[in-house]
Amino acid sequence: MKRNIALVLFLLCSLVWSQNSQPVTESSALTSVNNTSPSLNHIPVEIPTAIVAAPEVKNPLNSGDIAWMLVSVALVFLMTFPGLALFYGGLVRKKNVLSVFMQCIALMFVLSLLWVLFGYSLAFGPDVHGVIGDTSWFGLSHVSSFLPHQDAATGISYASTIPHSLFMMFQMMFAVITPALIIGAFAERMRFIPFLVFSILWSFVIYYPVAHWMWGIGGFLGSANPGGKGAVDFAGGIVVHVTAGFSALATALFLGKRKGYPAKMSPPHSLPLAAIGAGLLWFGWFGFNAGSALSAGPLAVSAIIATHVAGATAGLTWAALDWIFNRKPTLLGAITGAIGGLATVTPASGFVDLWGALAIGFFAGFIPFLVVMVIKPRIHVDDSLDAFGVHGVGGFIGSLAVGIFANPAINGRIGLLYGESALFVSQIKAVMLVAVYSLVVTFILLKLVNKVMPLRASEHEESVGLDLTQHKESAYTIID
């Protein structure tokens, strides 16, 4: 009996083993997955060859590039608030420090929303006669978070390995910080609400069009079009620093001098705050310039080297000139020189090698020093925190320097030192046009806004300080 039972168990095990050990074909696997009825499992299913042999679809997005650009967005955000807020806030008198902070953070709020609703489409949208983008991307319509951008007409992409929406976010940070730079020209004497109105209008009539001219596909000044032989601006020397700097000059001229300038002007209320702000700006500038490579590759590495070297060279040059002319190197001079070097190398950072960066850094320390320390006191223009002297002059000479020092081994464009003059000529035309346009249009804007609401703080408001008169707050509480 036991032998019979063992024999039956042996036969059953053998049967089960034979069923389980049969090779699984594509047909049987597909039917066993797709069919839940046992009666259908034995019907042979033929898989079409086209489905079986379909090639794997390659995702154009690169996770390394995406990670680097996410970091770059955060770095450039840091430049406006708290970087620029601390830098400018430390340089004004203590009764105005909160007004500077409020101006910076208000621009972060308002201009970020304007960018996603209207600005990005106008600056980078499908081209209209080389002058402006159209309205098809308003409210980020057709701006994907899953696919890179590609222009339907030309096939050119702004950034082929990152999502279109990430490129949009990176450019948003530039649109925010650019008008914030102008604050340095009118610090301590512009009322808050008119300031916001002016900044919004300035973005629409100056920043968005100029960004399209230089960076937009089809823009009439730049190289982002088939053939691409126009002017270049790697990270914003023309689009950011020339527009802001020459607009700052127009604002300083329009508003006039602060009460008591220059005889009764007090020194910066907190150089430590200004130094911390300068350090944060320098830190963020790595994303500003190296992030403009739009990928985590060799071009970003070259740009970050050029950025740091130029900033260090300009800071050292300014400190040395301070030592020579004023007998002591000053912290204020050192940080001003460093910021000037970073601004000046911005348009060239993706086109020059180490020696080009060193040369640009030296000129960035030397020429703005002369403008700020020698020329400005003689012409009596109250550019409060030297927005024009540092950013306008720096962006101007840096944009011209691209046409001189551009090394074709870095990014393909050829400067004067490497045997071609075409790029230098293109740079002269672009920087002159944008400088004049920014100066004139800003002056017209200021007159228009001032007719509706007074831009200049009253004598009483300026005496008390903008912190209390514009915001009912004080940065420092003094207890008797």
C-alpha positions as CSV (number, residue, x, y, z in Angstrom):
1,M,0.0,0.0,0.0
2,K,2.8,2.4,0.9
3,R,4.6,1.5,-2.3
4,N,1.4,2.3,-4.3
5,I,1.0,5.7,-2.6
6,A,4.6,6.5,-3.2
7,L,4.3,5.6,-6.8
8,V,1.2,7.8,-7.2
9,L,3.0,10.8,-5.6
10,F,6.1,10.2,-7.8
11,L,3.9,10.3,-10.9
12,L,2.1,13.4,-9.8
13,C,5.4,15.3,-9.0
14,S,6.8,14.3,-12.4
15,L,3.7,15.6,-14.2
16,V,3.9,19.0,-12.3
17,W,7.6,19.2,-13.0
18,S,7.1,18.6,-16.7
19,Q,4.5,21.3,-17.0
20,N,6.6,23.9,-15.1
21,S,9.8,23.2,-17.0
22,Q,8.3,23.9,-20.4
23,P,10.0,27.0,-22.0
24,V,7.9,30.2,-21.9
25,T,7.4,31.7,-25.4
26,E,6.6,35.3,-26.1
27,S,3.1,34.1,-27.1
28,S,2.5,32.1,-24.0
29,A,3.9,34.9,-21.7
30,L,1.7,37.5,-23.4
31,T,-1.5,35.4,-23.2
32,S,-0.9,34.4,-19.6
33,V,-0.5,38.1,-18.7
34,N,-3.3,39.5,-20.8
35,N,-5.9,36.8,-20.5
36,T,-7.5,35.9,-17.2
37,S,-9.8,33.1,-18.5
38,P,-8.1,29.7,-18.4
39,S,-9.9,28.7,-21.5
40,L,-8.0,31.3,-23.5
41,N,-4.5,30.4,-22.3
42,H,-4.0,27.7,-25.0
43,I,-5.0,29.9,-27.9
44,P,-1.7,30.8,-29.7
45,V,-1.2,34.5,-30.1
46,E,1.2,35.8,-32.7
47,I,3.0,39.1,-31.7
48,P,3.6,41.4,-34.7
49,T,7.2,41.8,-35.5
50,A,7.0,45.6,-35.5
51,I,6.0,45.5,-31.8
52,V,8.7,43.1,-30.7
53,A,11.5,44.8,-32.6
54,A,10.5,48.4,-31.9
55,P,13.6,50.5,-31.0
56,E,13.9,52.0,-27.6
57,V,12.9,55.7,-27.6
58,K,15.8,57.8,-26.4
59,N,14.9,60.5,-23.8
60,P,16.7,63.7,-24.9
61,L,16.8,65.0,-21.3
62,N,20.0,64.6,-19.3
63,S,19.7,64.2,-15.5
64,G,23.1,65.7,-14.9
65,D,22.3,68.8,-16.9
66,I,18.9,69.1,-15.1
67,A,20.5,68.8,-11.7
68,W,23.1,71.5,-12.5
69,M,20.5,73.9,-13.9
70,L,18.3,73.4,-10.8
71,V,21.2,74.4,-8.7
72,S,22.0,77.4,-11.0
73,V,18.4,78.6,-10.6
74,A,18.8,78.6,-6.9
75,L,22.2,80.3,-7.1
76,V,20.9,83.2,-9.2
77,F,17.9,83.6,-7.0
78,L,20.3,84.0,-4.0
79,M,21.9,86.9,-5.8
80,T,18.8,89.2,-5.6
81,F,17.7,88.2,-2.2
82,P,19.6,88.2,0.1
83,G,22.8,88.9,-1.9
84,L,22.0,92.2,-3.6
85,A,19.7,93.3,-0.7
86,L,22.6,92.9,1.8
87,F,25.2,94.5,-0.4
88,Y,23.1,97.6,-1.2
89,G,21.5,97.6,2.2
90,G,24.8,97.7,4.0
91,L,26.0,100.6,1.9
92,V,23.1,103.0,2.6
93,R,22.4,104.9,5.8
94,K,20.7,103.0,8.6
95,K,17.4,104.8,8.1
96,N,17.1,103.4,4.6
97,V,18.3,99.8,4.9
98,L,14.8,98.2,5.0
99,S,13.6,100.2,2.0
100,V,16.4,98.6,0.0
101,F,15.4,95.1,1.3
102,M,11.8,95.8,0.5
103,Q,12.6,97.0,-3.0
104,C,14.6,93.8,-3.7
105,I,12.0,91.3,-2.4
106,A,9.1,93.2,-4.0
107,L,10.8,92.8,-7.4
108,M,11.2,89.1,-6.7
109,F,7.5,88.8,-6.1
110,V,6.1,91.0,-8.9
111,L,8.6,90.3,-11.7
112,S,8.4,86.5,-11.1
113,L,4.7,86.6,-11.7
114,L,5.0,88.9,-14.7
115,W,7.6,86.6,-16.2
116,V,5.5,83.5,-16.2
117,L,2.4,85.4,-17.4
118,F,3.8,87.6,-20.1
119,G,7.6,88.2,-19.9
120,Y,8.9,84.8,-21.0
121,S,6.8,84.7,-24.1
122,L,7.8,88.3,-25.1
123,A,11.5,87.7,-24.5
124,F,11.9,84.1,-25.8
125,G,8.7,83.3,-27.6
126,P,8.4,82.7,-31.4
127,D,10.0,85.7,-33.1
128,V,8.1,88.7,-34.5
129,H,10.4,90.5,-37.0
130,G,13.5,90.1,-34.9
131,V,12.1,92.6,-32.3
132,I,10.0,90.8,-29.8
133,G,8.5,87.4,-29.0
134,D,4.8,86.7,-29.8
135,T,2.0,86.0,-27.3
136,S,1.8,82.2,-27.8
137,W,3.6,81.3,-24.6
138,F,1.5,83.6,-22.3
139,G,0.8,81.9,-19.0
140,L,3.5,79.3,-20.0
141,S,1.3,77.8,-22.7
142,H,3.3,75.2,-24.7
143,V,6.2,75.4,-22.1
144,S,6.7,71.8,-21.2
145,S,8.2,70.4,-18.0
146,F,8.9,67.1,-19.7
147,L,10.4,68.0,-23.0
148,P,13.1,70.5,-24.1
149,H,12.3,73.5,-26.3
150,Q,12.7,73.3,-30.1
151,D,11.8,76.1,-32.4
152,A,9.3,74.9,-35.0
153,A,10.6,77.2,-37.7
154,T,14.3,76.8,-37.4
155,G,14.7,73.6,-35.4
156,I,17.0,75.4,-33.0
157,S,16.7,74.7,-29.3
158,Y,17.4,77.0,-26.4
159,A,18.6,74.1,-24.3
160,S,18.3,70.6,-25.8
161,T,18.9,68.5,-22.7
162,I,16.8,70.2,-20.0
163,P,13.0,70.7,-19.8
164,H,11.7,73.9,-21.5
165,S,10.2,75.0,-18.2
166,L,13.6,74.8,-16.4
167,F,15.2,77.1,-19.0
168,M,12.3,79.4,-18.4
169,M,13.0,79.4,-14.6
170,F,16.7,80.1,-15.1
171,Q,15.9,83.1,-17.3
172,M,13.3,84.3,-14.8
173,M,16.1,84.9,-12.2
174,F,17.9,87.2,-14.7
175,A,14.6,89.1,-15.4
176,V,14.3,89.7,-11.6
177,I,17.8,90.8,-10.7
178,T,18.3,93.2,-13.7
179,P,15.9,96.0,-12.6
180,A,17.1,95.4,-9.0
181,L,20.6,96.5,-10.0
182,I,19.2,99.9,-10.9
183,I,18.2,100.4,-7.2
184,G,21.9,101.3,-6.5
185,A,21.5,104.6,-8.5
186,F,18.4,106.0,-6.7
187,A,18.8,104.4,-3.2
188,E,17.5,106.6,-0.4
189,R,15.3,108.9,-2.6
190,M,12.6,107.1,-4.6
191,R,9.2,106.4,-3.2
192,F,8.1,102.8,-3.1
193,I,4.9,102.6,-5.2
194,P,6.3,104.7,-8.1
195,F,9.4,102.5,-7.9
196,L,7.2,99.4,-8.5
197,V,5.3,101.0,-11.4
198,F,8.6,102.2,-13.0
199,S,10.2,98.7,-12.6
200,I,7.2,96.9,-14.2
201,L,7.1,99.3,-17.2
202,W,10.9,99.1,-17.5
203,S,10.8,95.3,-17.8
204,F,8.2,95.5,-20.6
205,V,9.8,98.2,-22.7
206,I,13.5,97.5,-22.1
207,Y,14.4,94.1,-20.6
208,Y,12.0,91.9,-22.5
209,P,12.8,93.4,-25.9
210,V,16.6,93.5,-25.4
211,A,16.6,89.9,-24.1
212,H,14.9,88.9,-27.4
213,W,17.2,91.0,-29.5
214,M,20.3,89.2,-28.0
215,W,19.1,85.8,-26.9
216,G,15.8,85.1,-28.6
217,I,15.8,82.9,-31.7
218,G,15.5,85.3,-34.6
219,G,16.5,88.4,-32.5
220,F,18.1,90.9,-34.8
221,L,21.2,91.6,-32.7
222,G,22.2,88.1,-31.5
223,S,23.5,84.8,-32.8
224,A,20.5,82.6,-31.9
225,N,19.4,82.1,-35.5
226,P,20.5,80.1,-38.5
227,G,24.0,81.2,-39.4
228,G,24.4,82.9,-36.0
229,K,27.0,85.6,-36.9
230,G,25.7,88.4,-34.8
231,A,26.8,89.7,-31.4
232,V,27.1,87.4,-28.4
233,D,26.4,87.8,-24.7
234,F,27.1,84.7,-22.8
235,A,25.4,85.5,-19.5
236,G,24.1,89.1,-19.6
237,G,26.8,91.7,-20.1
238,I,24.5,93.5,-22.6
239,V,21.1,92.2,-21.6
240,V,21.7,92.7,-17.8
241,H,24.5,95.0,-17.0
242,V,24.4,97.5,-19.9
243,T,20.6,97.9,-19.7
244,A,20.6,98.2,-15.9
245,G,23.8,100.4,-15.8
246,F,22.7,103.0,-18.4
247,S,19.2,103.0,-17.0
248,A,20.8,103.7,-13.6
249,L,22.6,106.7,-15.1
250,A,19.4,108.1,-16.5
251,T,17.7,107.6,-13.1
252,A,20.4,109.4,-11.2
253,L,20.3,112.3,-13.6
254,F,16.5,112.6,-13.6
255,L,16.1,112.4,-9.8
256,G,19.0,114.6,-8.9
257,K,21.2,114.5,-5.9
258,R,20.3,113.4,-2.4
259,K,19.8,116.0,0.2
260,G,23.3,117.2,1.4
261,Y,25.2,115.3,-1.3
262,P,28.2,115.1,-1.3
263,A,29.2,117.3,1.7
264,K,26.8,115.7,4.3
265,M,26.8,112.1,3.2
266,S,27.6,109.6,5.9
267,P,29.7,106.5,5.2
268,P,28.0,103.1,4.7
269,H,26.1,102.2,7.9
270,S,27.3,98.5,7.9
271,L,30.2,97.4,5.9
272,P,30.0,93.9,7.3
273,L,26.5,93.5,5.8
274,A,27.8,94.8,2.5
275,A,30.7,92.3,2.6
276,I,28.4,89.4,3.3
277,G,26.2,90.5,0.4
278,A,29.2,90.7,-1.9
279,G,30.2,87.2,-0.9
280,L,26.7,85.9,-1.6
281,L,26.7,87.7,-5.0
282,W,30.0,86.1,-5.9
283,F,28.7,82.7,-4.8
284,G,25.6,83.1,-6.9
285,W,27.6,84.4,-9.9
286,F,28.9,80.9,-10.4
287,G,25.3,79.9,-11.3
288,F,24.8,83.1,-13.2
289,N,27.7,82.6,-15.6
290,A,28.5,78.8,-15.5
291,G,24.8,78.1,-15.5
292,S,24.5,80.0,-18.8
293,A,26.3,77.0,-20.5
294,L,22.9,75.3,-19.9
295,S,24.6,72.0,-19.3
296,A,27.0,70.3,-16.8
297,G,29.9,70.1,-19.3
298,P,33.3,71.5,-20.2
299,L,31.9,74.9,-21.2
300,A,30.4,75.4,-17.7
301,V,33.8,74.5,-16.2
302,S,35.6,77.1,-18.5
303,A,33.0,79.7,-17.6
304,I,33.3,79.2,-13.8
305,I,37.1,79.5,-14.0
306,A,36.9,82.7,-16.0
307,T,34.3,84.1,-13.6
308,H,36.3,83.5,-10.5
309,V,39.7,84.6,-11.9
310,A,38.2,87.9,-13.2
311,G,36.5,88.6,-9.9
312,A,39.7,88.0,-7.9
313,T,41.8,90.0,-10.3
314,A,39.5,93.0,-10.3
315,G,39.2,93.0,-6.5
316,L,42.9,92.9,-6.1
317,T,43.4,95.6,-8.8
318,W,40.9,98.0,-7.0
319,A,42.4,97.3,-3.6
320,A,45.9,98.1,-5.0
321,L,44.7,101.3,-6.6
322,D,43.1,102.3,-3.3
323,W,46.4,101.6,-1.6
324,I,48.3,103.8,-4.2
325,F,45.9,106.7,-4.2
326,N,44.4,106.7,-0.7
327,R,47.3,105.2,1.2
328,K,45.2,102.3,2.5
329,P,43.4,99.4,0.9
330,T,39.7,99.4,1.9
331,L,37.2,96.7,2.3
332,L,34.6,98.8,0.4
333,G,37.1,99.1,-2.5
334,A,37.9,95.4,-2.5
335,I,34.3,94.2,-2.6
336,T,33.3,96.9,-5.2
337,G,36.2,95.8,-7.4
338,A,35.3,92.2,-7.1
339,I,31.7,92.8,-8.1
340,G,32.9,94.9,-11.0
341,G,35.1,92.1,-12.2
342,L,32.3,89.6,-12.0
343,A,30.0,91.9,-13.9
344,T,32.6,92.7,-16.6
345,V,33.5,89.1,-17.3
346,T,29.8,88.0,-17.5
347,P,29.4,88.5,-21.3
348,A,32.8,86.9,-22.0
349,S,32.9,84.1,-19.5
350,G,31.9,81.4,-22.0
351,F,34.3,82.7,-24.7
352,V,37.6,83.5,-23.1
353,D,40.4,81.4,-21.7
354,L,42.4,82.0,-18.5
355,W,44.5,84.8,-20.0
356,G,41.5,86.6,-21.4
357,A,39.9,86.4,-17.9
358,L,43.0,87.9,-16.3
359,A,43.0,90.8,-18.8
360,I,39.3,91.5,-18.3
361,G,39.7,91.3,-14.6
362,F,42.5,93.9,-14.6
363,F,40.5,96.3,-16.9
364,A,37.4,95.7,-14.7
365,G,39.3,96.9,-11.6
366,F,41.1,99.8,-13.3
367,I,38.5,101.5,-15.5
368,P,35.5,101.4,-13.1
369,F,37.9,102.7,-10.4
370,L,38.6,105.7,-12.5
371,V,34.9,106.3,-13.2
372,V,33.8,105.9,-9.6
373,M,36.7,107.6,-7.8
374,V,37.9,110.2,-10.2
375,I,35.2,111.1,-12.8
376,K,32.1,110.8,-10.7
377,P,33.1,113.3,-8.0
378,R,34.0,115.8,-10.8
379,I,30.7,115.6,-12.7
380,H,28.6,115.6,-9.5
381,V,26.2,112.8,-10.6
382,D,24.7,111.1,-7.5
383,D,24.8,107.5,-8.6
384,S,24.3,106.5,-4.9
385,L,25.9,103.0,-4.9
386,D,27.7,103.2,-8.2
387,A,25.3,101.1,-10.3
388,F,26.4,102.8,-13.5
389,G,30.1,103.0,-12.6
390,V,30.3,99.3,-11.8
391,H,27.6,97.6,-13.8
392,G,27.1,100.0,-16.7
393,V,30.8,100.6,-17.4
394,G,31.7,97.0,-16.5
395,G,29.1,95.5,-18.8
396,F,30.1,97.9,-21.6
397,I,33.8,97.1,-21.6
398,G,33.2,93.4,-20.9
399,S,30.9,93.1,-24.0
400,L,33.6,94.8,-26.1
401,A,36.3,92.5,-24.6
402,V,34.5,89.5,-26.0
403,G,35.3,90.8,-29.5
404,I,39.0,91.1,-28.5
405,F,39.7,88.0,-26.3
406,A,37.2,85.4,-27.6
407,N,39.2,82.2,-28.1
408,P,37.7,79.9,-30.8
409,A,38.9,76.8,-28.9
410,I,36.5,77.7,-26.0
411,N,33.2,78.3,-27.8
412,G,33.9,78.8,-31.5
413,R,33.8,82.6,-31.8
414,I,36.9,84.4,-32.9
415,G,38.2,87.7,-31.4
416,L,40.7,90.2,-32.7
417,L,43.6,88.6,-30.9
418,Y,42.9,85.4,-32.9
419,G,42.7,87.0,-36.3
420,E,39.1,88.2,-37.0
421,S,37.4,91.5,-36.6
422,A,33.8,90.6,-37.4
423,L,32.8,89.7,-33.9
424,F,34.4,92.9,-32.5
425,V,32.4,95.0,-34.9
426,S,29.2,93.2,-34.0
427,Q,29.9,93.8,-30.3
428,I,30.4,97.5,-30.8
429,K,27.1,97.8,-32.7
430,A,25.1,95.9,-30.2
431,V,26.5,97.5,-27.0
432,M,26.2,101.0,-28.4
433,L,22.6,100.5,-29.6
434,V,21.5,98.9,-26.3
435,A,23.3,101.6,-24.2
436,V,21.6,104.5,-26.0
437,Y,18.2,102.7,-26.1
438,S,18.3,102.0,-22.4
439,L,19.4,105.6,-21.5
440,V,16.8,107.4,-23.6
441,V,13.8,105.1,-23.0
442,T,14.4,105.0,-19.3
443,F,14.5,108.8,-19.2
444,I,11.1,108.9,-21.1
445,L,9.6,106.3,-18.7
446,L,10.7,108.3,-15.6
447,K,9.1,111.4,-17.0
448,L,5.8,109.6,-17.7
449,V,5.6,107.9,-14.3
450,N,6.5,111.2,-12.6
451,K,3.6,113.0,-14.2
452,V,1.2,110.5,-12.7
453,M,2.9,110.0,-9.3
454,P,5.9,111.8,-7.9
455,L,9.0,109.5,-8.0
456,R,11.2,111.5,-5.7
457,A,10.7,111.3,-2.0
458,S,9.9,114.7,-0.4
459,E,12.5,116.5,1.6
460,H,10.7,115.4,4.8
461,E,10.6,111.8,3.7
462,E,14.2,111.8,2.8
463,S,15.3,113.4,6.1
464,V,13.3,110.9,8.2
465,G,14.3,108.0,6.0
466,L,12.4,105.7,3.7
467,D,12.1,102.9,6.2
468,L,9.7,104.8,8.4
469,T,8.0,107.0,5.7
470,Q,7.4,104.2,3.2
471,H,7.1,101.1,5.3
472,K,6.5,102.2,8.9
473,E,9.4,100.1,10.1
474,S,12.9,100.6,11.5
475,A,15.8,98.3,11.1
476,Y,17.3,99.2,14.4
477,T,15.6,99.9,17.7
478,I,17.5,102.3,20.0
479,I,16.4,102.2,23.6
480,D,17.4,105.2,25.7
